[in-house]
């Protein structure tokens, strides 16, 4: 059984934890507040803890805002060596909502990989809204999660859980493609913030 740790108890963290449980994984949820983590964990029969507790998953979902990635690295750097670390962030400038804050030739995922040289970093879930992950469909099609990373075996392990939960998984290529995924996630957020699409909508991938 695949073991997954979700760090973060927001809408995305809870949605991804639900996918992991539905996909047959054992789940650990870590948050800043033990009561909130416990509430998220209980219906999934997951374990709960606070950030700083030991990580039990072989796949670690960083379901935190982009600025919190640095704290995650500081807290768990050594523990993440050898693990699959999934970055779901979109590195927006939330003061203007009009730009990404990483260099044009880089990405949040690339920065995380550089900070965690012993980890296998994957970009995933950043082009999905929580509602489409929970609902499992978008535009009449199964919700598609796009993944980018340099380790094919790591991507397959995560993809297998996603597919087992009834969603689709698409391999977008190496971690270099995280830049394009973050640009797509940025555009989707802008459209939703401008009320051009709903937070239950977004971009769908049709094979």
Secondary structure, DSSP 8 states (H G I E B T S, - for coil): --EEEEE--SHHHHHHHHHHHHTT-EEEEEESSHHHHHHHHHTTT-EEEETTS----SEEEE-S-GGGHHHHHHHHTGGGTTSEEEE----B-TTTTS-BSS-TT--HHHHHHHH-TTSEEEEESTTS-HHHHHH-EETTEE-EEEEEES-HHHHHHHHHHHHHTT-EEEE--SGGGHHHHHHHHHHHHHHHHTTSS-TT-------
